[in-house]
Amino acid sequence: MNAVKEIILDKLEHLEALSEPVLLEVLDFVSFLEWRLNTNQRLTLMSSSLPETTLEEDTGSFLLEIASSFSHGLSSEDLECLPTDGAENHDRYLYNTQV
């Protein structure tokens, strides 16, 4: 095992004593890195003439993929009940405030 991997594993062992939300945040970050590396590898294999993606594009694609995965199990009736102005009025939905 190389030195960097050992350092990462040591730090993860230290994190085991932390709360569940912190560990979930670490898992989310590792999942994002895994997704980003897989996406970059697929793009490289598809075509070398594709423009390089930026981190912002990768992050946006990742977030859209997560959001769309939430809707896969919803019925059409459930989808019709969702707000269509969530981005514009997010404070209203998050904090129950009127804008």
Number of C-alpha atoms within 10 A of each C-alpha: 5 6 8 9 10 11 11 11 12 11 11 13 11 10 14 11 10 10 9 11 9 13 15 11 11 14 12 12 12 12 12 16 13 11 15 17 13 12 16 14 11 11 16 14 9 10 9 9 8 9 9 11 11 9 10 9 11 17 15 12 14 16 13 11 11 11 11 11 11 9 12 9 10 11 9 9 8 10 13 10 8 9 11 10 9 12 9 9 14 14 13 12 13 9 8 9 10 8 8
